[in-house]
Amino acid sequence: MEWLREHPEVKTIRVAAADLNGVARGKRIPARYAGKLLEEGTKFPYSVLNLDIWGEDVEDSPLVFESGDPDGLLLPTERGFLPMPWLDAPTGLLPLWMFHPDGSPYDGDPRQALARVAERYQAAGLVPVVATELEFFLIDDSGKTLRVPPSPRSGKRRTGGEVLSLRALDAFDQFFTTLYEACESMDIPADTAISEAGPGQFEINLMHQADPLKAADDTWLFKMLVKGIARSYGFAASFMAKPYEMFAGNGMHMHFSILDRAGRNIFDDGGEEGTEALRQAVAGCLRAMPGSTLLFAPHENSYDRLVPNAHAPTGIGWAYENRTAAIRIPSSGPKARRIEHRVAGGDVNPYLTIAAILGAALNGMEDRLEAPAPFKGNAYDKNLAQLPGDWGAAIEAFDTCPEIRRILPAHLVDNYLMTKRQELHYMAELSDEETVELYLDTV
């Protein structure tokens, strides 16, 4: 309540939790009732966290008619109240996660799935340090064809991609200034911004956190914020994996290291190669990668990004300082030795993606897996095992992957499979234009 007392101008609040697709589901509540909300929580049907990408119930889900569509209990996360700077009226956002009425965690909540992985690390005396890099496009979607919005500064459209271009950043300086101020107000640690290879494409790094739940919260809230701020400027921001057929797609690269009880990076051997623990973590990630692909590429459009020579990985391999690899070990000082996982698109649910990667790495360390030799050169030219090539194949790989069921609760896995199979079925009815319209804002 302290935040609301400090912001008497806030008359309404939003409460929201992430569903399996990472879409915010929630309610609008008058601020005068916030005390009751903080004391008692609120209720959503369990099925709300298991809606498909259209926001529809999953057919034949046991969460709906079979069980009477019962309610779960939604309680505030550690984040507390946050401003919503993209709205005209002063508004507070209270992030939630789901529990059963008896207070036990609900296994179908993606944030609870990540918490379960974090608890495994805690039990082992380890702390994952996580950072994400998010790519997105600024898009004028007011006409039939997507294009770069005019610069708020000059009124001109820059139709080409300009990698690391200050001119491209300066063209949208007002937008980025507003965005960084909003990140500061929401405690989202936005760091460096760069222009990327696609027209109107940018990347912003979020600073590392020694708390995977905080890192995932930051990422989820950042996506919400970027899309909201863009709309306030009259254009769209999209994390859709591949909005333009002819240009590179949007990725969400994740960097992580692991600290022991003394705060030492267990990947650091004082040199460039890293420790045996690093190679075991890499091996775990590689082993789980085919089954995890559905989490890293959760939508039909995701597979348009995962094609050769398009700045996204297709082969299952790792390398040092090599951006064609699915797993890259960046050059750094020894204390910052870390793993960069490069498969996920910008369209992912960050809670599930981070859970899958950290869970796979811990599996590898627990099982003392041995990584294959790192490759050198262009991954697209190597004889590497390949990621599932389409959505259907990824769904089946997810279903049969033992590593996935070791990382994620069985209830969530089953719900996710039902959701993705329903989406696969109904997406076949959409035209390319309808597909873009669906994904542009939702993911």
JOGIJO-V568692 format. One record per residue. PHI is phi as a letter, one per 30 degrees, with the letter a starting at -180 (* if undefined). BURIAL is + if it has 9 or more other ideal C-beta (glycine too) atoms within 8 Angstrom, else -. Layout:
phi & burial
PHI & BURIAL
PHI & BURIAL
//
This chain:
phi & burial
* & -
e & -
d & +
d & +
d & -
d & -
b & +
d & -
d & -
d & +
c & -
b & +
b & +
c & +
c & +
a & +
b & +
d & +
d & +
d & +
d & +
i & +
d & +
d & +
c & +
a & +
b & -
c & -
b & +
e & -
d & +
d & -
c & -
d & +
d & -
d & -
d & +
d & -
d & -
c & -
i & +
b & +
b & -
b & +
d & +
e & +
d & +
d & +
d & +
b & +
d & +
d & +
d & +
d & -
i & -
c & -
e & -
d & +
d & -
i & -
d & +
d & -
d & +
c & +
d & -
e & -
c & -
i & -
h & +
d & -
c & -
c & +
c & +
c & +
b & -
d & +
d & +
d & -
d & -
i & -
d & +
b & +
d & +
b & +
d & +
d & +
c & -
d & -
d & -
e & +
b & +
c & +
c & +
c & +
d & +
b & +
b & +
c & +
b & +
d & +
e & -
d & -
j & -
d & -
d & +
d & +
d & +
d & +
d & +
d & +
d & +
d & +
d & +
d & +
d & +
d & +
d & +
d & +
d & -
d & +
d & +
d & +
d & -
d & -
i & -
b & +
b & +
d & +
c & +
b & +
b & +
b & +
b & +
c & +
c & +
a & +
c & +
c & +
b & +
d & +
c & -
d & -
c & -
d & -
c & -
d & +
a & +
d & +
d & +
d & +
d & +
d & -
d & +
c & -
i & -
c & -
c & +
c & +
d & -
c & -
d & +
b & +
d & -
h & -
c & -
d & -
d & -
d & +
d & +
d & -
d & +
c & +
d & +
d & +
d & +
d & +
d & -
d & +
d & +
d & +
d & +
d & +
e & +
d & -
d & +
c & +
h & -
c & +
d & +
d & +
c & -
d & -
c & -
b & +
d & +
c & +
d & -
d & +
d & +
i & +
c & +
b & +
b & +
b & +
c & +
c & +
d & -
d & +
b & +
d & -
a & +
d & +
d & +
d & +
d & +
d & +
e & +
e & +
d & +
d & +
d & +
d & +
d & +
d & +
d & +
e & +
d & +
d & +
d & +
e & +
d & +
d & -
c & +
j & -
b & +
c & +
c & +
b & +
c & +
e & +
e & +
b & +
d & +
c & +
d & -
c & -
b & +
e & +
c & +
c & +
c & +
b & +
d & +
b & +
c & +
a & +
b & +
b & +
c & +
d & +
d & -
d & -
i & -
d & -
d & +
d & +
d & +
c & +
c & +
i & -
b & -
c & -
d & -
i & +
d & +
d & -
d & +
d & +
d & +
d & +
d & +
e & +
d & +
d & +
d & +
d & +
d & +
d & +
d & +
e & +
d & +
d & +
e & +
d & +
d & +
d & +
b & +
d & +
b & +
e & +
d & +
e & +
d & +
d & +
d & +
d & +
b & +
e & -
i & -
b & +
i & -
b & +
d & +
b & +
c & +
c & +
a & +
b & +
a & +
d & +
h & -
b & +
d & -
d & -
d & +
d & +
b & +
c & +
c & +
d & -
d & -
a & -
d & -
e & +
d & -
c & -
e & +
a & +
c & +
c & +
c & +
c & +
d & +
d & +
d & +
d & +
c & +
d & +
d & +
d & +
d & +
d & +
d & +
d & +
d & +
d & +
d & +
d & +
d & +
d & +
d & +
d & +
e & +
d & +
d & +
d & -
d & -
h & -
d & +
c & -
d & +
d & -
d & -
d & +
c & +
b & -
j & -
d & -
d & +
d & +
c & -
c & +
d & -
c & +
e & -
c & -
d & +
e & +
d & -
a & -
d & +
d & -
d & +
d & +
d & +
d & +
d & +
d & +
d & -
c & -
d & +
d & -
d & +
d & +
d & +
d & -
d & +
c & +
d & +
e & -
d & -
d & +
e & +
d & -
d & +
d & +
d & +
d & +
d & +
d & +
d & +
d & +
d & +
e & +
d & -
d & +
d & +
d & -
d & -
c & +
d & -
e & -
d & -
d & -
d & +
d & +
d & -
d & +
d & +
e & +
c & -
d & -
c & +
//
